[in-house]
Amino acid sequence: MFNPFSIARRLRRLGLIGIGQRNADYVLMYNPRRFYPRVDDKLLTKKLAIKAGLPVPDLYAVVREEHEIHDLHATLAAREQFVVKPAHGSGGDGILVVTGRRGDKYRRSNGHLMPRDEFEHHLSNGLAGLFSLGGQPDHLLVEYCVQFDPVFEQVSFKGVPDIRIIVFLGYPVMAMLRLPTRLSDGKANLHQGAIGVGIDIPSGTTKRGVWGSEVVREHPDTEQSIVGLAIPRWAELLSMAARCYELSGLGYVGVDFVLDRDRGPMILELNARPGLSIQIANGNGLHHRLRRVEALERAGTLSADPDERVAFAREHFPTLG
């Protein structure tokens, strides 16, 4: 028999938090509004990361005006691969991944060929703010196209997987791997059909996956196991995530990474309002972990050393089950 009180008690035991609690207790409490541009503008994020000595994909061009779109063809003439993204984009909207050329057409990551006029129309829409937060006019970044690490070759469909780590007061508290699928059209976006795979903080090993509302252990397109993958350079990823606390000035922030086969970990973007599906992917709630860090804050024992914060997280935040 359906018992809402029993379900509520179980959710509390798991420590799941909802959007209301996330916004009231963490986003509003720990994220000063004046620092939002540091994460909402991908160009500013990139500049801050470079200044902090953190790796990011190379920037090839910035398009700010309509007339610059036509000139971009010549700028990119020697590049077979690149990515175009709106500086204020959200949820992966408007990101265009070009993986090759055929004549004067651009080959997208899904294999489709895009004529020059369609390419220009897409960028024009981006400048107009079609893909951006609030629909405001935007500028576009053209940057290096990541070549994902071979460890993901059998568990990704025509796209680049990414890794999200949620950081609270400088402590990495939860992580997941996002794997593109046929349904997501090669994008690592859970709302568009990608798979979220929980990562154990201490070991950097994947534990379980969620695809929509379904718990999965295999990739639906490749039929390869997504459980037990050891994320390369995990300690380095955690350290970089922890340092994004000082970089962003935000107490509660999501840090998105890609793992390039040649260049290693790179910061893709930061998010002041990271989604909560990471809890479902891990089969664990955030609340207990966040309260553990808040206890350090109350005791005045928060560490200013990113490596100490990572060590604490690896000791106290294993993924159960």
BADRENVO-637188 format. One record per residue (C-alpha): residue in three letters; x, y, z. Coordinates in steps of 0.25 Angstrom, whole numbers, padded with zeros to 4 digits, always signed. Example, Ala and Ser with C-alpha at 12.3 -4.5 7.8 and 13.67 -1.06 7.14 Angstrom:
# residues 2
ALA+0049-0018+0031 SER+0055-0004+0029 
# end
This chain:
# residues 321
MET+0000+0000+0000 PHE+0005+0014-0003 ASN+0010+0021+0009 PRO+0015+0035+0007 PHE+0020+0036+0021 SER+0028+0024+0020 ILE+0034+0029+0007 ALA+0037+0042+0013 ARG+0044+0035+0025 ARG+0052+0027+0015 LEU+0056+0039+0007 ARG+0061+0046+0020 ARG+0069+0035+0023 LEU+0076+0035+0010 GLY+0078+0050+0012 LEU+0072+0054-0002 ILE+0070+0069-0003 GLY+0060+0076-0012 ILE+0061+0088-0021 GLY+0054+0097-0010 GLN+0064+0093+0001 ARG+0076+0094-0009 ASN+0072+0108-0013 ALA+0068+0113+0001 ASP+0079+0106+0010 TYR+0091+0106+0000 VAL+0090+0114-0013 LEU+0084+0126-0006 MET+0092+0125+0007 TYR+0106+0122+0001 ASN+0106+0128-0013 PRO+0107+0143-0013 ARG+0100+0149-0025 ARG+0112+0158-0028 PHE+0120+0145-0032 TYR+0110+0139-0041 PRO+0116+0145-0054 ARG+0129+0137-0051 VAL+0121+0124-0054 ASP+0109+0129-0063 ASP+0119+0135-0073 LYS+0128+0124-0079 LEU+0138+0133-0085 LEU+0140+0140-0071 THR+0141+0126-0065 LYS+0151+0122-0075 LYS+0160+0134-0072 LEU+0159+0132-0057 ALA+0163+0117-0058 ILE+0175+0121-0067 LYS+0179+0132-0057 ALA+0178+0121-0046 GLY+0187+0111-0054 LEU+0175+0102-0056 PRO+0174+0095-0070 VAL+0163+0099-0080 PRO+0160+0096-0095 ASP+0168+0105-0104 LEU+0160+0117-0109 TYR+0161+0120-0124 ALA+0151+0131-0125 VAL+0140+0140-0119 VAL+0129+0144-0127 ARG+0122+0157-0122 GLU+0116+0163-0135 GLU+0107+0158-0146 HIS+0117+0162-0157 GLU+0128+0154-0150 ILE+0121+0141-0153 HIS+0124+0142-0168 ASP+0139+0144-0164 LEU+0139+0132-0156 HIS+0140+0123-0168 ALA+0154+0128-0171 THR+0158+0128-0157 LEU+0155+0113-0155 ALA+0159+0109-0169 ALA+0171+0101-0164 ARG+0163+0094-0153 GLU+0156+0081-0156 GLN+0150+0081-0142 PHE+0144+0091-0132 VAL+0133+0094-0123 VAL+0124+0107-0123 LYS+0116+0110-0110 PRO+0108+0122-0105 ALA+0116+0129-0093 HIS+0103+0129-0085 GLY+0097+0116-0090 SER+0090+0107-0080 GLY+0087+0092-0081 GLY+0096+0089-0093 ASP+0086+0097-0102 GLY+0093+0103-0114 ILE+0106+0096-0113 LEU+0111+0092-0127 VAL+0121+0081-0129 VAL+0129+0080-0142 THR+0137+0068-0144 GLY+0141+0069-0159 ARG+0138+0075-0172 ARG+0133+0071-0186 GLY+0135+0082-0196 ASP+0130+0095-0191 LYS+0120+0087-0181 TYR+0123+0085-0166 ARG+0121+0071-0161 ARG+0114+0070-0147 SER+0117+0060-0136 ASN+0104+0053-0140 GLY+0110+0051-0154 HIS+0101+0061-0161 LEU+0106+0071-0171 MET+0103+0085-0168 PRO+0104+0095-0180 ARG+0110+0109-0178 ASP+0097+0116-0178 GLU+0091+0107-0167 PHE+0104+0109-0159 GLU+0103+0124-0160 HIS+0088+0123-0156 HIS+0091+0115-0144 LEU+0102+0125-0139 SER+0093+0137-0142 ASN+0082+0130-0133 GLY+0093+0129-0122 LEU+0097+0144-0123 ALA+0082+0147-0122 GLY+0081+0140-0109 LEU+0072+0128-0113 PHE+0081+0118-0105 SER+0085+0127-0093 LEU+0080+0129-0079 GLY+0068+0139-0079 GLY+0069+0140-0095 GLN+0078+0152-0094 PRO+0088+0155-0106 ASP+0100+0147-0104 HIS+0114+0145-0110 LEU+0120+0132-0115 LEU+0132+0124-0111 VAL+0139+0115-0122 GLU+0149+0106-0115 TYR+0157+0093-0116 CYS+0149+0080-0118 VAL+0152+0070-0107 GLN+0156+0056-0111 PHE+0151+0048-0100 ASP+0160+0038-0092 PRO+0160+0024-0097 VAL+0154+0019-0084 PHE+0141+0024-0089 GLU+0141+0018-0103 GLN+0132+0007-0100 VAL+0122+0014-0092 SER+0119+0027-0100 PHE+0110+0029-0112 LYS+0116+0040-0122 GLY+0119+0050-0112 VAL+0129+0054-0101 PRO+0126+0049-0086 ASP+0128+0059-0075 ILE+0129+0058-0060 ARG+0122+0067-0050 ILE+0127+0069-0036 ILE+0119+0077-0026 VAL+0128+0085-0017 PHE+0123+0091-0003 LEU+0131+0101+0004 GLY+0143+0096-0004 TYR+0140+0081-0001 PRO+0136+0071-0012 VAL+0124+0065-0007 MET+0118+0057-0019 ALA+0122+0053-0033 MET+0116+0047-0045 LEU+0120+0043-0059 ARG+0110+0047-0070 LEU+0110+0038-0083 PRO+0104+0042-0096 THR+0094+0033-0103 ARG+0087+0032-0116 LEU+0075+0038-0109 SER+0083+0050-0104 ASP+0088+0052-0118 GLY+0103+0051-0113 LYS+0101+0061-0102 ALA+0105+0059-0088 ASN+0092+0065-0083 LEU+0083+0056-0073 HIS+0070+0064-0077 GLN+0072+0061-0092 GLY+0075+0046-0089 ALA+0089+0044-0085 ILE+0093+0034-0074 GLY+0097+0039-0060 VAL+0107+0030-0053 GLY+0110+0031-0039 ILE+0125+0032-0035 ASP+0131+0028-0022 ILE+0138+0040-0016 PRO+0149+0032-0009 SER+0153+0022-0021 GLY+0148+0030-0033 THR+0141+0017-0038 THR+0127+0017-0044 LYS+0116+0010-0035 ARG+0103+0011-0043 GLY+0096+0018-0054 VAL+0082+0024-0056 TRP+0076+0026-0070 GLY+0063+0035-0068 SER+0056+0027-0057 GLU+0063+0014-0059 VAL+0075+0009-0051 VAL+0085+0003-0062 ARG+0098-0005-0061 GLU+0100-0005-0076 HIS+0100+0006-0087 PRO+0087+0005-0095 ASP+0094+0007-0108 THR+0108+0000-0107 GLU+0103-0011-0096 GLN+0116-0009-0089 SER+0117-0009-0074 ILE+0117+0005-0068 VAL+0120+0000-0054 GLY+0134-0001-0048 LEU+0141+0009-0057 ALA+0153+0015-0051 ILE+0153+0030-0055 PRO+0167+0034-0059 ARG+0175+0044-0051 TRP+0164+0044-0040 ALA+0172+0051-0030 GLU+0176+0062-0039 LEU+0161+0064-0043 LEU+0157+0065-0028 SER+0168+0075-0026 MET+0164+0084-0037 ALA+0150+0084-0033 ALA+0154+0088-0019 ARG+0161+0100-0024 CYS+0149+0105-0031 TYR+0144+0109-0018 GLU+0154+0121-0017 LEU+0153+0123-0032 SER+0138+0125-0032 GLY+0135+0131-0019 LEU+0123+0122-0018 GLY+0121+0113-0006 TYR+0112+0103-0014 VAL+0116+0100-0028 GLY+0117+0089-0038 VAL+0129+0088-0046 ASP+0129+0081-0060 PHE+0141+0074-0065 VAL+0145+0067-0078 LEU+0156+0057-0079 ASP+0164+0059-0092 ARG+0173+0047-0097 ASP+0185+0056-0099 ARG+0183+0067-0090 GLY+0177+0061-0078 PRO+0166+0068-0069 MET+0161+0081-0073 ILE+0150+0090-0067 LEU+0138+0091-0076 GLU+0129+0101-0068 LEU+0124+0104-0054 ASN+0110+0104-0049 ALA+0104+0112-0037 ARG+0091+0104-0037 PRO+0096+0090-0040 GLY+0084+0080-0042 LEU+0080+0069-0032 SER+0080+0057-0041 ILE+0094+0054-0036 GLN+0087+0049-0024 ILE+0079+0039-0032 ALA+0092+0035-0040 ASN+0099+0032-0027 GLY+0087+0025-0019 ASN+0091+0035-0008 GLY+0086+0048-0003 LEU+0094+0061-0002 HIS+0089+0066+0012 HIS+0097+0057+0021 ARG+0110+0061+0014 LEU+0106+0076+0013 ARG+0103+0076+0028 ARG+0117+0069+0031 VAL+0124+0081+0024 GLU+0115+0091+0032 ALA+0119+0085+0045 LEU+0133+0088+0041 GLU+0129+0102+0038 ARG+0122+0104+0052 ALA+0134+0098+0059 GLY+0143+0108+0051 THR+0151+0096+0045 LEU+0149+0098+0030 SER+0162+0096+0023 ALA+0168+0107+0014 ASP+0177+0096+0007 PRO+0170+0089-0005 ASP+0178+0077-0003 GLU+0174+0075+0012 ARG+0159+0077+0007 VAL+0161+0066-0003 ALA+0167+0057+0008 PHE+0155+0060+0017 ALA+0145+0057+0005 ARG+0152+0044+0002 GLU+0151+0039+0016 HIS+0137+0043+0019 PHE+0129+0042+0006 PRO+0128+0028+0001 THR+0117+0024-0008 LEU+0109+0014-0001 GLY+0102+0002-0008 
# end
